[in-house]
Amino acid sequence: RQRQMCIRDSPYGIYDVDPNSGPVNGKHQIMIYGNGFTRDGKPMCRFGIPGSYATSDGVVLSKDRMLCNAPKTFDVPKVSELPLAVPLSISFFDENVNPWTGAKFKGRLLQSEAHFDPWTKSGEIYRFYLQPVIVRIDPNTAKVGEIIDVYVFADPKTPFIEPIAPATSSDAEIGIKCKFGRFGTTIGVYLNKTTIRCVTPHTKIDPDDVIKEVVNLEVAMNG
């Protein structure tokens, strides 16, 4: 008797990832957009290529949205270097468990079991990079509400990366962001590997309420 397995009433897949890049040390979440997502089973995300995979748990928010934690570590293949773009896949099944019996695989797989692969193959890409280390800002002062260009310089050992072009109009906010403390956040422009240009933010804070305030300028390469 031939055994058949109904994996789902409808297939699941990915059509967008936000953000589509992040630091190699993780510590952030990724929104996955797709279809057929379910809270039944074990939602997971997989980053990498055969021989160099990293997986993390996912949380289903709705039938078309789920959150993935970026892996805490990702081992870059010896033949590659950062920044590195790798395939991103999702699954709602544990690939180490027999889908027919629920038992964990032991030893050699049966021919009927060996082909079981729950991971999507949509072609979505996620890019890992080293978090840039900022070494200088010029100028480093500005009046509240004054709109000026601010050039940010990175250590050449941890360079800035050019943002991936947005895949859809909904990704318009993906890119470099410059945060000037409580005064606001603006879009940054990639100039080269060691330089980006930020613009001081328009703010509703009254200049008369600020005598002098020192804030951290934070740069996010993935929006």
C-alpha positions in Angstrom: 0.0 0.0 0.0 1.4 3.4 -1.0 1.6 5.9 1.7 0.7 9.5 1.0 1.2 12.6 3.1 -0.9 15.8 3.0 1.6 18.4 4.3 -0.9 21.4 4.2 -4.2 22.3 2.7 -2.4 25.1 0.8 1.3 25.7 0.2 3.3 28.3 2.2 5.8 30.6 0.7 7.7 34.0 1.0 7.5 37.0 -1.1 9.3 39.7 1.0 11.7 40.1 3.9 12.1 43.3 6.0 14.9 44.1 6.7 16.8 42.2 4.1 20.2 42.5 5.8 21.7 42.7 9.3 24.8 42.3 11.5 26.3 38.8 11.6 25.9 38.7 15.4 22.1 38.8 15.2 20.2 40.6 18.0 17.4 41.7 15.8 14.1 40.5 14.3 13.1 40.0 10.7 9.5 40.3 9.3 8.7 37.7 6.8 5.8 38.3 4.4 4.2 35.4 2.5 1.2 33.2 2.5 -0.1 30.0 4.1 1.5 30.6 7.5 0.1 28.6 10.4 0.5 28.5 14.2 0.3 24.7 14.0 3.6 23.0 13.7 7.1 24.5 14.3 7.8 27.7 12.5 11.5 28.1 11.7 13.8 30.2 9.6 16.9 29.0 7.9 19.8 31.1 6.6 22.7 29.9 4.4 23.7 27.3 1.9 24.4 23.5 2.2 27.2 23.0 4.7 26.7 26.4 6.3 23.2 26.7 7.7 22.0 28.7 10.7 18.4 28.3 11.9 16.2 30.2 14.3 12.7 30.0 15.7 9.8 31.9 14.1 6.6 33.4 15.5 3.5 33.5 13.3 1.6 36.7 13.6 -1.0 36.0 10.9 -1.5 33.9 7.8 0.8 36.2 5.8 3.3 37.6 8.4 5.8 36.0 10.7 8.7 37.1 12.8 12.1 35.4 12.7 15.0 36.1 15.0 18.3 36.6 13.2 20.6 33.8 14.2 22.9 34.6 17.1 25.9 33.4 15.1 26.5 32.6 11.5 29.6 30.8 10.4 30.8 32.4 7.2 32.1 29.7 4.7 35.9 29.7 4.4 35.6 30.5 0.7 33.4 33.6 1.4 33.7 36.9 3.2 31.4 39.5 4.6 29.2 41.1 3.5 27.6 37.8 2.4 24.1 37.3 0.8 22.5 33.9 1.5 19.2 32.3 0.8 16.5 32.6 3.5 13.9 29.9 3.8 11.1 29.1 6.2 9.5 25.8 7.4 6.6 24.7 9.6 7.9 21.2 10.0 10.9 19.7 11.8 13.1 18.2 9.1 14.5 15.7 11.7 11.1 14.2 12.4 9.4 11.6 10.3 6.3 13.5 8.9 4.3 10.3 8.8 4.9 8.9 12.3 6.2 11.9 14.3 9.3 9.9 15.4 12.8 11.3 15.1 14.9 9.9 12.3 17.5 7.4 13.3 20.2 6.2 11.1 19.7 5.8 7.4 16.5 7.3 5.9 14.1 5.3 4.0 13.9 6.2 0.3 10.3 7.4 0.8 11.5 9.7 3.6 14.8 11.0 2.2 13.2 13.4 -0.2 11.1 15.2 2.4 12.2 18.8 2.5 9.9 21.3 4.2 12.0 24.4 3.4 10.7 27.0 1.0 12.8 27.8 -2.2 11.4 31.2 -3.1 14.8 32.8 -3.8 14.6 35.4 -1.0 18.0 36.7 0.0 19.3 37.9 3.4 22.7 39.7 3.7 25.0 39.4 6.7 27.6 42.1 7.4 29.9 43.4 10.2 28.4 46.2 12.2 30.4 49.3 11.1 32.5 51.1 13.8 32.1 54.8 13.6 35.4 56.7 14.1 34.5 60.3 13.2 31.6 62.7 12.6 31.9 66.0 10.7 30.6 68.4 11.7 29.8 67.2 15.2 27.6 70.1 16.3 24.5 71.7 15.0 21.7 74.1 16.1 18.4 72.5 17.0 16.2 72.5 13.9 19.1 73.4 11.6 19.2 71.2 8.5 22.8 70.4 7.5 24.8 67.5 6.0 26.7 65.4 8.5 29.4 63.1 7.2 30.0 59.8 9.1 33.2 57.9 8.8 33.7 54.2 9.6 36.8 52.2 10.4 38.0 50.6 7.1 38.1 47.2 8.9 34.3 47.4 9.5 33.1 49.3 6.4 29.6 50.6 5.5 27.7 48.5 2.9 25.7 49.7 0.0 22.0 49.0 0.7 20.2 46.3 -1.4 17.7 47.9 -3.7 14.1 47.5 -2.5 12.2 44.7 -4.0 8.8 46.3 -3.7 7.3 49.7 -3.0 6.5 48.6 0.5 10.3 48.4 1.1 10.8 52.1 0.6 11.9 52.6 4.2 14.6 50.0 4.0 18.1 51.5 3.8 20.5 53.5 5.9 19.0 55.4 8.8 20.7 58.0 11.0 19.3 58.6 14.5 20.1 61.8 16.4 19.0 60.8 19.9 15.5 62.2 20.8 15.7 64.8 18.0 14.8 62.4 15.3 15.8 60.0 12.5 16.7 60.7 8.9 17.8 58.8 5.8 21.5 58.3 5.2 23.2 58.1 1.8 26.0 55.7 1.0 29.0 57.4 -0.5 31.7 54.8 -0.2 32.9 52.0 2.1 34.0 54.4 4.8 31.7 57.4 4.4 27.9 58.0 4.5 26.1 61.3 4.5 23.3 62.0 7.0 21.1 65.0 7.4 20.2 66.5 10.7 16.5 66.0 11.5 13.6 68.4 11.4 12.3 68.4 15.0 9.3 69.8 17.0 11.6 70.4 20.0 11.7 74.1 20.8 15.3 75.4 20.4 14.7 77.6 23.4 14.2 74.5 25.6 17.7 73.2 24.8 20.8 75.0 26.0 23.3 72.3 25.0 22.7 68.6 24.7 25.0 65.8 23.6 23.4 62.9 21.8 24.7 59.7 20.2 24.5 59.5 16.4 23.5 55.9 15.6 23.5 54.4 12.1 21.4 51.5 11.0 22.5 49.9 7.7 19.2 48.0 7.3 16.7 50.6 8.1 
